[in-house]
């Protein structure tokens, strides 16, 4: 964990409210960037990051320094992103317009070249339809290029579980895309 993060956390736990402001400043850009890479909408990323830091503020006294602060912060962000996607799913049931979401910026690794051949808007719609766990793993792997080890740490699952869920998510997307095209 970053030495500055440790210092700010310890100061906050002792009652120094300013230390929390410094902790936010230290991690704000990284959190907003990470969230943007998953939701692909700047305003949503900023709103979700605010929710993340509100949760951090109210939970920081419970943070045990057994895991890295960044991993703990990532888990909170993932939970907030999941809540965001649940809201999007609800909106889609009531005539949600997919054009409200910025187009995805996909960086494909060799394993995911298959996604290149599909229409981006349709692909985005199908990704939003995945279960939270599948969607998170697919987004972390395909759009943020995280290793399965990192994904496992962020989501609190084993590397093998991350791989299995990822491949099921990928198969599900491919089936949906082929069904739509066929």
Backbone as JSON Lines, residues from 0, in Angstrom:
{"i":0,"aa":"X","n":[0.86,-1.18,0.0],"ca":[0.0,0.0,0.0],"c":[0.89,1.23,0.0]}
{"i":1,"aa":"X","n":[0.44,2.22,-0.68],"ca":[1.13,3.5,-0.75],"c":[1.32,4.05,0.67]}
{"i":2,"aa":"X","n":[2.56,4.47,1.0],"ca":[2.84,4.99,2.34],"c":[1.98,6.2,2.68]}
{"i":3,"aa":"X","n":[1.7,7.05,1.69],"ca":[0.84,8.2,1.92],"c":[-0.56,7.74,2.28]}
{"i":4,"aa":"X","n":[-1.06,6.72,1.58],"ca":[-2.39,6.2,1.88],"c":[-2.46,5.71,3.32]}
{"i":5,"aa":"X","n":[-1.46,4.97,3.74],"ca":[-1.43,4.44,5.11],"c":[-1.46,5.59,6.11]}
{"i":6,"aa":"X","n":[-0.64,6.58,5.87],"ca":[-0.57,7.73,6.77],"c":[-1.91,8.45,6.85]}
{"i":7,"aa":"X","n":[-2.53,8.7,5.71],"ca":[-3.82,9.4,5.69],"c":[-4.91,8.57,6.37]}
{"i":8,"aa":"X","n":[-4.91,7.27,6.14],"ca":[-5.9,6.39,6.77],"c":[-5.73,6.43,8.29]}
{"i":9,"aa":"X","n":[-4.52,6.3,8.75],"ca":[-4.26,6.31,10.19],"c":[-4.65,7.66,10.81]}
{"i":10,"aa":"X","n":[-4.35,8.75,10.12],"ca":[-4.71,10.07,10.62],"c":[-6.24,10.24,10.66]}
{"i":11,"aa":"X","n":[-6.91,9.75,9.63],"ca":[-8.37,9.84,9.59],"c":[-8.98,9.05,10.74]}
{"i":12,"aa":"X","n":[-8.45,7.86,10.97],"ca":[-8.98,7.02,12.05],"c":[-8.78,7.69,13.41]}
{"i":13,"aa":"X","n":[-7.83,8.59,13.51],"ca":[-7.59,9.32,14.77],"c":[-8.43,10.59,14.84]}
{"i":14,"aa":"X","n":[-9.25,10.85,13.8],"ca":[-10.14,11.98,13.84],"c":[-9.78,13.15,12.95]}
{"i":15,"aa":"X","n":[-8.71,13.05,12.19],"ca":[-8.3,14.13,11.3],"c":[-9.1,14.07,10.0]}
{"i":16,"aa":"X","n":[-10.13,14.9,9.88],"ca":[-11.01,14.91,8.7],"c":[-10.26,15.34,7.44]}
{"i":17,"aa":"X","n":[-9.29,16.23,7.58],"ca":[-8.51,16.7,6.43],"c":[-7.75,15.55,5.77]}
{"i":18,"aa":"X","n":[-7.35,14.57,6.55],"ca":[-6.62,13.43,6.01],"c":[-7.45,12.7,4.96]}
{"i":19,"aa":"X","n":[-8.77,12.67,5.17],"ca":[-9.63,12.02,4.18],"c":[-9.6,12.79,2.86]}
{"i":20,"aa":"X","n":[-9.61,14.11,2.94],"ca":[-9.54,14.93,1.72],"c":[-8.27,14.61,0.94]}
{"i":21,"aa":"X","n":[-7.17,14.46,1.65],"ca":[-5.9,14.14,0.99],"c":[-5.93,12.73,0.39]}
{"i":22,"aa":"X","n":[-6.58,11.81,1.08],"ca":[-6.71,10.44,0.57],"c":[-7.52,10.44,-0.73]}
{"i":23,"aa":"X","n":[-8.58,11.22,-0.76],"ca":[-9.39,11.34,-1.98],"c":[-8.56,11.93,-3.11]}
{"i":24,"aa":"X","n":[-7.86,13.01,-2.83],"ca":[-7.02,13.64,-3.86],"c":[-5.98,12.67,-4.42]}
{"i":25,"aa":"X","n":[-5.46,11.84,-3.55],"ca":[-4.44,10.87,-3.95],"c":[-4.99,9.82,-4.91]}
{"i":26,"aa":"X","n":[-6.25,9.44,-4.72],"ca":[-6.81,8.32,-5.49],"c":[-7.91,8.71,-6.48]}
{"i":27,"aa":"X","n":[-8.37,9.95,-6.45],"ca":[-9.53,10.38,-7.24],"c":[-9.37,10.12,-8.73]}
{"i":28,"aa":"X","n":[-8.27,10.54,-9.32],"ca":[-8.08,10.38,-10.77],"c":[-8.06,8.92,-11.17]}
{"i":29,"aa":"X","n":[-7.4,8.11,-10.37],"ca":[-7.34,6.67,-10.66],"c":[-8.74,6.06,-10.6]}
{"i":30,"aa":"X","n":[-9.52,6.41,-9.58],"ca":[-10.86,5.85,-9.42],"c":[-11.76,6.28,-10.57]}
{"i":31,"aa":"X","n":[-11.76,7.56,-10.91],"ca":[-12.6,8.04,-12.01],"c":[-12.19,7.35,-13.32]}
{"i":32,"aa":"X","n":[-10.89,7.24,-13.57],"ca":[-10.42,6.58,-14.79],"c":[-10.82,5.12,-14.85]}
{"i":33,"aa":"X","n":[-10.69,4.42,-13.74],"ca":[-11.06,3.0,-13.7],"c":[-12.55,2.84,-13.95]}
{"i":34,"aa":"X","n":[-13.35,3.69,-13.32],"ca":[-14.8,3.6,-13.49],"c":[-15.18,3.95,-14.93]}
{"i":35,"aa":"X","n":[-14.57,5.0,-15.47],"ca":[-14.86,5.38,-16.86],"c":[-14.55,4.23,-17.82]}
{"i":36,"aa":"X","n":[-13.47,3.52,-17.57],"ca":[-13.11,2.39,-18.43],"c":[-14.16,1.29,-18.41]}
{"i":37,"aa":"X","n":[-15.01,1.29,-17.39],"ca":[-16.04,0.26,-17.31],"c":[-17.42,0.77,-17.74]}
{"i":38,"aa":"X","n":[-17.72,2.04,-17.49],"ca":[-19.06,2.54,-17.83],"c":[-19.07,3.37,-19.1]}
{"i":39,"aa":"X","n":[-17.93,3.89,-19.49],"ca":[-17.75,4.63,-20.74],"c":[-18.68,5.84,-20.89]}
{"i":40,"aa":"X","n":[-18.86,6.53,-19.78],"ca":[-19.63,7.77,-19.78],"c":[-19.02,8.64,-18.69]}
{"i":41,"aa":"X","n":[-18.52,9.8,-19.09],"ca":[-17.77,10.66,-18.16],"c":[-18.6,11.11,-16.97]}
{"i":42,"aa":"X","n":[-19.81,11.57,-17.22],"ca":[-20.65,12.04,-16.12],"c":[-20.98,10.91,-15.15]}
{"i":43,"aa":"X","n":[-21.31,9.73,-15.69],"ca":[-21.59,8.58,-14.84],"c":[-20.36,8.21,-14.01]}
{"i":44,"aa":"X","n":[-19.18,8.25,-14.64],"ca":[-17.95,7.91,-13.92],"c":[-17.71,8.87,-12.76]}
{"i":45,"aa":"X","n":[-17.95,10.14,-12.98],"ca":[-17.76,11.13,-11.91],"c":[-18.79,10.92,-10.8]}
{"i":46,"aa":"X","n":[-20.05,10.66,-11.18],"ca":[-21.1,10.42,-10.18],"c":[-20.81,9.17,-9.35]}
{"i":47,"aa":"X","n":[-20.43,8.09,-10.04],"ca":[-20.14,6.84,-9.34],"c":[-18.93,7.01,-8.42]}
{"i":48,"aa":"X","n":[-17.93,7.75,-8.88],"ca":[-16.74,7.94,-8.03],"c":[-17.1,8.7,-6.76]}
{"i":49,"aa":"X","n":[-18.04,9.64,-6.86],"ca":[-18.5,10.33,-5.65],"c":[-19.14,9.35,-4.69]}
{"i":50,"aa":"X","n":[-19.97,8.45,-5.23],"ca":[-20.59,7.42,-4.39],"c":[-19.54,6.53,-3.73]}
{"i":51,"aa":"X","n":[-18.49,6.22,-4.5],"ca":[-17.4,5.39,-3.97],"c":[-16.77,6.07,-2.76]}
{"i":52,"aa":"X","n":[-16.45,7.35,-2.9],"ca":[-15.76,8.03,-1.8],"c":[-16.67,8.3,-0.6]}
{"i":53,"aa":"X","n":[-17.96,8.43,-0.85],"ca":[-18.89,8.52,0.28],"c":[-18.87,7.21,1.06]}
{"i":54,"aa":"X","n":[-18.91,6.08,0.33],"ca":[-18.84,4.78,0.99],"c":[-17.52,4.59,1.73]}
{"i":55,"aa":"X","n":[-16.44,5.03,1.1],"ca":[-15.12,4.92,1.75],"c":[-15.12,5.73,3.05]}
{"i":56,"aa":"X","n":[-15.67,6.92,3.0],"ca":[-15.7,7.78,4.18],"c":[-16.39,7.07,5.35]}
{"i":57,"aa":"X","n":[-17.55,6.46,5.08],"ca":[-18.31,5.83,6.15],"c":[-17.78,4.45,6.53]}
{"i":58,"aa":"X","n":[-16.91,3.88,5.72],"ca":[-16.39,2.54,6.01],"c":[-14.92,2.52,6.4]}
{"i":59,"aa":"X","n":[-14.24,3.64,6.28],"ca":[-12.78,3.65,6.46],"c":[-12.35,3.22,7.86]}
{"i":60,"aa":"X","n":[-13.16,3.54,8.87],"ca":[-12.8,3.11,10.22],"c":[-12.82,1.59,10.37]}
{"i":61,"aa":"X","n":[-13.55,0.91,9.5],"ca":[-13.63,-0.55,9.53],"c":[-12.53,-1.2,8.68]}
{"i":62,"aa":"X","n":[-11.84,-0.39,7.87],"ca":[-10.81,-0.94,7.0],"c":[-9.66,-1.49,7.85]}
{"i":63,"aa":"X","n":[-9.41,-2.78,7.65],"ca":[-8.29,-3.43,8.32],"c":[-7.16,-3.47,7.3]}
{"i":64,"aa":"X","n":[-6.03,-3.11,7.7],"ca":[-4.91,-2.98,6.77],"c":[-4.3,-4.34,6.4]}
{"i":65,"aa":"X","n":[-5.19,-5.36,6.32],"ca":[-4.75,-6.71,5.95],"c":[-4.59,-6.83,4.43]}
{"i":66,"aa":"X","n":[-5.41,-6.08,3.7],"ca":[-5.28,-6.08,2.24],"c":[-4.85,-4.68,1.81]}
{"i":67,"aa":"X","n":[-4.46,-4.57,0.57],"ca":[-4.04,-3.28,0.05],"c":[-5.25,-2.35,-0.02]}
{"i":68,"aa":"X","n":[-5.06,-1.09,0.3],"ca":[-6.13,-0.11,0.24],"c":[-6.71,-0.04,-1.16]}
{"i":69,"aa":"X","n":[-5.85,-0.11,-2.16],"ca":[-6.3,-0.01,-3.55],"c":[-7.23,-1.18,-3.91]}
{"i":70,"aa":"X","n":[-6.95,-2.37,-3.4],"ca":[-7.82,-3.52,-3.65],"c":[-9.16,-3.31,-2.98]}
{"i":71,"aa":"X","n":[-9.14,-2.81,-1.74],"ca":[-10.36,-2.52,-1.0],"c":[-11.18,-1.45,-1.73]}
{"i":72,"aa":"X","n":[-10.51,-0.43,-2.2],"ca":[-11.15,0.66,-2.93],"c":[-11.75,0.13,-4.24]}
{"i":73,"aa":"X","n":[-11.02,-0.76,-4.91],"ca":[-11.49,-1.35,-6.15],"c":[-12.79,-2.12,-5.91]}
{"i":74,"aa":"X","n":[-12.86,-2.87,-4.81],"ca":[-14.07,-3.64,-4.51],"c":[-15.27,-2.72,-4.29]}
{"i":75,"aa":"X","n":[-15.05,-1.62,-3.6],"ca":[-16.14,-0.66,-3.39],"c":[-16.58,-0.1,-4.73]}
{"i":76,"aa":"X","n":[-15.62,0.24,-5.58],"ca":[-15.95,0.77,-6.9],"c":[-16.73,-0.25,-7.73]}
{"i":77,"aa":"X","n":[-16.32,-1.5,-7.69],"ca":[-17.03,-2.55,-8.43],"c":[-18.47,-2.65,-7.95]}
{"i":78,"aa":"X","n":[-18.68,-2.58,-6.65],"ca":[-20.04,-2.64,-6.11],"c":[-20.88,-1.46,-6.61]}
{"i":79,"aa":"X","n":[-20.29,-0.28,-6.65],"ca":[-21.01,0.9,-7.13],"c":[-21.28,0.8,-8.63]}
{"i":80,"aa":"X","n":[-20.33,0.25,-9.37],"ca":[-20.53,0.05,-10.82],"c":[-21.66,-0.95,-11.05]}
{"i":81,"aa":"X","n":[-21.7,-2.01,-10.25],"ca":[-22.79,-2.98,-10.36],"c":[-24.14,-2.32,-10.13]}
{"i":82,"aa":"X","n":[-24.21,-1.47,-9.13],"ca":[-25.46,-0.75,-8.85],"c":[-25.84,0.12,-10.05]}
{"i":83,"aa":"X","n":[-24.86,0.75,-10.65],"ca":[-25.09,1.58,-11.84],"c":[-25.66,0.74,-12.98]}
{"i":84,"aa":"X","n":[-25.06,-0.44,-13.21],"ca":[-25.54,-1.3,-14.29],"c":[-26.94,-1.84,-14.0]}
{"i":85,"aa":"X","n":[-27.25,-2.09,-12.73],"ca":[-28.61,-2.52,-12.38],"c":[-29.61,-1.42,-12.74]}
{"i":86,"aa":"X","n":[-29.23,-0.18,-12.46],"ca":[-30.11,0.95,-12.82],"c":[-30.27,1.03,-14.34]}
{"i":87,"aa":"X","n":[-29.19,0.83,-15.07],"ca":[-29.29,0.85,-16.54],"c":[-30.22,-0.24,-17.05]}
{"i":88,"aa":"X","n":[-30.13,-1.41,-16.42],"ca":[-31.0,-2.52,-16.82],"c":[-32.46,-2.16,-16.58]}
{"i":89,"aa":"X","n":[-32.72,-1.54,-15.44],"ca":[-34.09,-1.11,-15.16],"c":[-34.56,-0.07,-16.17]}
{"i":90,"aa":"X","n":[-33.67,0.88,-16.51],"ca":[-34.04,1.89,-17.5],"c":[-34.35,1.23,-18.84]}
{"i":91,"aa":"X","n":[-33.57,0.2,-19.2],"ca":[-33.78,-0.45,-20.49],"c":[-35.14,-1.13,-20.55]}
{"i":92,"aa":"X","n":[-35.63,-1.56,-19.4],"ca":[-36.96,-2.17,-19.37],"c":[-38.03,-1.11,-19.62]}
{"i":93,"aa":"X","n":[-37.68,0.16,-19.39],"ca":[-38.62,1.25,-19.59],"c":[-38.14,2.17,-20.71]}
{"i":94,"aa":"X","n":[-37.74,1.55,-21.84],"ca":[-37.37,2.28,-23.04],"c":[-36.07,3.06,-22.91]}
{"i":95,"aa":"X","n":[-35.06,2.47,-22.32],"ca":[-33.72,3.06,-22.21],"c":[-33.12,3.17,-23.6]}
{"i":96,"aa":"X","n":[-32.54,4.32,-23.9],"ca":[-31.91,4.55,-25.19],"c":[-30.41,4.3,-25.05]}
{"i":97,"aa":"X","n":[-29.92,3.29,-25.74],"ca":[-28.51,2.91,-25.62],"c":[-27.56,4.01,-26.06]}
{"i":98,"aa":"X","n":[-28.03,4.94,-26.87],"ca":[-27.16,6.02,-27.33],"c":[-26.8,6.97,-26.19]}
{"i":99,"aa":"X","n":[-27.46,6.84,-25.01],"ca":[-27.11,7.68,-23.87],"c":[-25.74,7.32,-23.3]}
{"i":100,"aa":"X","n":[-25.27,6.13,-23.6],"ca":[-23.97,5.67,-23.1],"c":[-22.93,5.92,-24.17]}
{"i":101,"aa":"X","n":[-21.82,6.53,-23.8],"ca":[-20.74,6.76,-24.75],"c":[-20.29,5.43,-25.35]}
{"i":102,"aa":"X","n":[-19.78,5.47,-26.57],"ca":[-19.32,4.25,-27.21],"c":[-18.13,3.68,-26.47]}
{"i":103,"aa":"X","n":[-18.09,2.36,-26.38],"ca":[-17.01,1.67,-25.68],"c":[-15.68,1.85,-26.4]}
{"i":104,"aa":"X","n":[-14.63,2.04,-25.64],"ca":[-13.28,2.06,-26.2],"c":[-12.64,0.73,-25.87]}
{"i":105,"aa":"X","n":[-12.64,-0.16,-26.84],"ca":[-12.19,-1.52,-26.58],"c":[-10.74,-1.69,-27.0]}
{"i":106,"aa":"X","n":[-9.95,-2.26,-26.1],"ca":[-8.58,-2.63,-26.42],"c":[-8.55,-4.15,-26.36]}
{"i":107,"aa":"X","n":[-8.52,-4.78,-27.53],"ca":[-8.62,-6.22,-27.59],"c":[-7.26,-6.87,-27.38]}
{"i":108,"aa":"X","n":[-7.24,-7.92,-26.56],"ca":[-6.04,-8.74,-26.5],"c":[-6.25,-9.86,-27.52]}
{"i":109,"aa":"X","n":[-5.23,-10.66,-27.77],"ca":[-5.31,-11.68,-28.82],"c":[-6.48,-12.62,-28.63]}
{"i":110,"aa":"X","n":[-6.76,-12.95,-27.37],"ca":[-7.82,-13.9,-27.07],"c":[-9.21,-13.37,-27.43]}
{"i":111,"aa":"X","n":[-9.35,-12.06,-27.48],"ca":[-10.66,-11.45,-27.67],"c":[-10.86,-10.81,-29.03]}
{"i":112,"aa":"X","n":[-10.05,-11.16,-30.0],"ca":[-10.17,-10.6,-31.33],"c":[-11.55,-10.88,-31.93]}
{"i":113,"aa":"X","n":[-12.18,-11.95,-31.48],"ca":[-13.49,-12.32,-32.02],"c":[-14.51,-11.19,-31.85]}
{"i":114,"aa":"X","n":[-14.38,-10.39,-30.8],"ca":[-15.34,-9.32,-30.57],"c":[-15.23,-8.2,-31.61]}
{"i":115,"aa":"X","n":[-14.11,-8.12,-32.31],"ca":[-13.9,-7.06,-33.3],"c":[-14.93,-7.1,-34.42]}
{"i":116,"aa":"X","n":[-15.41,-8.3,-34.74],"ca":[-16.28,-8.42,-35.9],"c":[-17.73,-8.0,-35.63]}
{"i":117,"aa":"X","n":[-18.06,-7.68,-34.4],"ca":[-19.45,-7.37,-34.06],"c":[-19.7,-5.87,-33.96]}
{"i":118,"aa":"X","n":[-20.93,-5.49,-34.22],"ca":[-21.39,-4.12,-34.08],"c":[-21.21,-3.68,-32.63]}
{"i":119,"aa":"X","n":[-20.55,-2.54,-32.42],"ca":[-20.21,-2.09,-31.07],"c":[-21.44,-1.8,-30.22]}
{"i":120,"aa":"X","n":[-22.44,-1.15,-30.77],"ca":[-23.65,-0.82,-30.0],"c":[-24.38,-2.08,-29.57]}
{"i":121,"aa":"X","n":[-24.48,-3.04,-30.47],"ca":[-25.14,-4.3,-30.13],"c":[-24.31,-5.07,-29.1]}
{"i":122,"aa":"X","n":[-23.01,-5.07,-29.28],"ca":[-22.13,-5.72,-28.32],"c":[-22.31,-5.09,-26.94]}
{"i":123,"aa":"X","n":[-22.36,-3.79,-26.9],"ca":[-22.53,-3.07,-25.64],"c":[-23.87,-3.46,-24.98]}
{"i":124,"aa":"X","n":[-24.92,-3.56,-25.77],"ca":[-26.23,-3.95,-25.24],"c":[-26.17,-5.34,-24.62]}
{"i":125,"aa":"X","n":[-25.51,-6.27,-25.29],"ca":[-25.41,-7.64,-24.78],"c":[-24.53,-7.72,-23.53]}
{"i":126,"aa":"X","n":[-23.49,-6.91,-23.48],"ca":[-22.64,-6.89,-22.28],"c":[-23.46,-6.41,-21.09]}
{"i":127,"aa":"X","n":[-24.28,-5.38,-21.3],"ca":[-25.13,-4.87,-20.21],"c":[-26.14,-5.91,-19.74]}
{"i":128,"aa":"X","n":[-26.47,-6.87,-20.6],"ca":[-27.46,-7.89,-20.24],"c":[-26.87,-9.04,-19.43]}
{"i":129,"aa":"X","n":[-25.55,-9.11,-19.32],"ca":[-24.9,-10.19,-18.56],"c":[-25.16,-10.02,-17.06]}
{"i":130,"aa":"X","n":[-25.0,-11.12,-16.33],"ca":[-25.09,-11.04,-14.87],"c":[-23.94,-10.15,-14.37]}
{"i":131,"aa":"X","n":[-24.08,-9.61,-13.18],"ca":[-23.07,-8.7,-12.64],"c":[-21.68,-9.29,-12.64]}
{"i":132,"aa":"X","n":[-21.53,-10.51,-12.18],"ca":[-20.21,-11.14,-12.09],"c":[-19.61,-11.33,-13.48]}
{"i":133,"aa":"X","n":[-20.4,-11.85,-14.42],"ca":[-19.9,-12.06,-15.77],"c":[-19.52,-10.73,-16.41]}
{"i":134,"aa":"X","n":[-20.39,-9.75,-16.27],"ca":[-20.14,-8.43,-16.85],"c":[-18.86,-7.82,-16.28]}
{"i":135,"aa":"X","n":[-18.7,-7.88,-14.96],"ca":[-17.51,-7.31,-14.32],"c":[-16.24,-7.97,-14.82]}
{"i":136,"aa":"X","n":[-16.24,-9.27,-14.87],"ca":[-15.04,-9.99,-15.29],"c":[-14.73,-9.7,-16.76]}
{"i":137,"aa":"X","n":[-15.75,-9.7,-17.6],"ca":[-15.53,-9.4,-19.02],"c":[-15.0,-7.98,-19.19]}
{"i":138,"aa":"X","n":[-15.58,-7.02,-18.49],"ca":[-15.12,-5.63,-18.6],"c":[-13.71,-5.47,-18.07]}
{"i":139,"aa":"X","n":[-13.41,-6.1,-16.94],"ca":[-12.06,-5.99,-16.38],"c":[-11.03,-6.61,-17.3]}
{"i":140,"aa":"X","n":[-11.37,-7.72,-17.92],"ca":[-10.43,-8.44,-18.77],"c":[-10.29,-7.78,-20.16]}
{"i":141,"aa":"X","n":[-11.42,-7.55,-20.82],"ca":[-11.39,-7.07,-22.21],"c":[-11.11,-5.58,-22.28]}
{"i":142,"aa":"X","n":[-11.77,-4.8,-21.43],"ca":[-11.67,-3.36,-21.56],"c":[-10.56,-2.74,-20.73]}
{"i":143,"aa":"X","n":[-10.13,-3.43,-19.68],"ca":[-9.05,-2.88,-18.85],"c":[-7.81,-3.75,-18.88]}
{"i":144,"aa":"X","n":[-7.88,-4.89,-19.55],"ca":[-6.73,-5.77,-19.75],"c":[-6.08,-6.23,-18.44]}
{"i":145,"aa":"X","n":[-6.93,-6.5,-17.42],"ca":[-6.4,-7.02,-16.16],"c":[-6.16,-8.52,-16.28]}
{"i":146,"aa":"X","n":[-5.19,-9.01,-15.53],"ca":[-4.92,-10.44,-15.5],"c":[-6.01,-11.13,-14.68]}
{"i":147,"aa":"X","n":[-6.14,-12.43,-14.84],"ca":[-7.12,-13.18,-14.05],"c":[-6.76,-13.14,-12.57]}
{"i":148,"aa":"X","n":[-5.49,-13.06,-12.26],"ca":[-5.07,-12.95,-10.87],"c":[-5.58,-11.64,-10.26]}
{"i":149,"aa":"X","n":[-5.41,-10.54,-10.99],"ca":[-5.9,-9.24,-10.51],"c":[-7.41,-9.24,-10.37]}
{"i":150,"aa":"X","n":[-8.1,-9.81,-11.35],"ca":[-9.55,-9.87,-11.31],"c":[-10.01,-10.66,-10.08]}
{"i":151,"aa":"X","n":[-9.34,-11.77,-9.83],"ca":[-9.67,-12.57,-8.65],"c":[-9.52,-11.78,-7.36]}
{"i":152,"aa":"X","n":[-8.44,-11.01,-7.27],"ca":[-8.21,-10.19,-6.08],"c":[-9.27,-9.11,-5.94]}
{"i":153,"aa":"X","n":[-9.61,-8.46,-7.03],"ca":[-10.59,-7.37,-6.99],"c":[-11.97,-7.87,-6.58]}
{"i":154,"aa":"X","n":[-12.33,-9.05,-7.08],"ca":[-13.67,-9.57,-6.85],"c":[-13.75,-10.59,-5.72]}
{"i":155,"aa":"X","n":[-12.6,-10.93,-5.13],"ca":[-12.58,-11.88,-4.03],"c":[-12.92,-13.3,-4.45]}
{"i":156,"aa":"X","n":[-12.43,-13.7,-5.64],"ca":[-12.66,-15.05,-6.15],"c":[-11.33,-15.65,-6.58]}
{"i":157,"aa":"X","n":[-11.33,-16.95,-6.85],"ca":[-10.09,-17.6,-7.27],"c":[-9.77,-17.27,-8.73]}
{"i":158,"aa":"X","n":[-8.53,-17.46,-9.11],"ca":[-8.11,-17.23,-10.49],"c":[-8.89,-18.15,-11.43]}
{"i":159,"aa":"X","n":[-9.03,-19.43,-11.04],"ca":[-9.77,-20.37,-11.88],"c":[-11.23,-19.97,-12.04]}
{"i":160,"aa":"X","n":[-11.84,-19.51,-10.95],"ca":[-13.23,-19.06,-11.02],"c":[-13.33,-17.87,-11.98]}
{"i":161,"aa":"X","n":[-12.38,-16.94,-11.91],"ca":[-12.38,-15.79,-12.81],"c":[-12.29,-16.25,-14.26]}
{"i":162,"aa":"X","n":[-11.44,-17.23,-14.54],"ca":[-11.29,-17.75,-15.9],"c":[-12.56,-18.42,-16.4]}
{"i":163,"aa":"X","n":[-13.16,-19.24,-15.55],"ca":[-14.38,-19.96,-15.94],"c":[-15.51,-18.97,-16.22]}
{"i":164,"aa":"X","n":[-15.72,-18.02,-15.33],"ca":[-16.8,-17.05,-15.51],"c":[-16.54,-16.19,-16.75]}
{"i":165,"aa":"X","n":[-15.29,-15.82,-16.96],"ca":[-14.92,-15.04,-18.15],"c":[-15.28,-15.79,-19.43]}
{"i":166,"aa":"X","n":[-14.9,-17.07,-19.51],"ca":[-15.16,-17.84,-20.72],"c":[-16.66,-18.07,-20.92]}
{"i":167,"aa":"X","n":[-17.41,-18.24,-19.83],"ca":[-18.87,-18.36,-19.96],"c":[-19.48,-17.05,-20.45]}
{"i":168,"aa":"X","n":[-19.0,-15.95,-19.94],"ca":[-19.5,-14.63,-20.38],"c":[-19.19,-14.42,-21.85]}
{"i":169,"aa":"X","n":[-17.99,-14.77,-22.24],"ca":[-17.58,-14.61,-23.64],"c":[-18.44,-15.48,-24.56]}
{"i":170,"aa":"X","n":[-18.66,-16.74,-24.16],"ca":[-19.52,-17.64,-24.94],"c":[-20.94,-17.09,-25.05]}
{"i":171,"aa":"X","n":[-21.45,-16.57,-23.94],"ca":[-22.8,-16.01,-23.92],"c":[-22.92,-14.84,-24.89]}
{"i":172,"aa":"X","n":[-21.95,-13.96,-24.87],"ca":[-21.97,-12.79,-25.78],"c":[-21.9,-13.25,-27.23]}
{"i":173,"aa":"X","n":[-21.02,-14.18,-27.52],"ca":[-20.86,-14.66,-28.9],"c":[-22.16,-15.3,-29.38]}
{"i":174,"aa":"X","n":[-22.8,-16.12,-28.53],"ca":[-24.08,-16.74,-28.91],"c":[-25.14,-15.69,-29.2]}
{"i":175,"aa":"X","n":[-25.23,-14.69,-28.33],"ca":[-26.22,-13.62,-28.52],"c":[-25.95,-12.85,-29.8]}
{"i":176,"aa":"X","n":[-24.7,-12.57,-30.07],"ca":[-24.35,-11.81,-31.26],"c":[-24.65,-12.62,-32.53]}
{"i":177,"aa":"X","n":[-24.34,-13.9,-32.5],"ca":[-24.6,-14.75,-33.66],"c":[-26.1,-14.93,-33.87]}
{"i":178,"aa":"X","n":[-26.85,-15.04,-32.78],"ca":[-28.3,-15.18,-32.87],"c":[-28.9,-13.92,-33.5]}
{"i":179,"aa":"X","n":[-28.37,-12.79,-33.14],"ca":[-28.88,-11.52,-33.67],"c":[-28.53,-11.41,-35.17]}
{"i":180,"aa":"X","n":[-27.32,-11.83,-35.52],"ca":[-26.86,-11.73,-36.9],"c":[-27.55,-12.75,-37.8]}
{"i":181,"aa":"X","n":[-27.95,-13.88,-37.18],"ca":[-28.51,-14.98,-37.98],"c":[-29.95,-14.9,-38.17]}
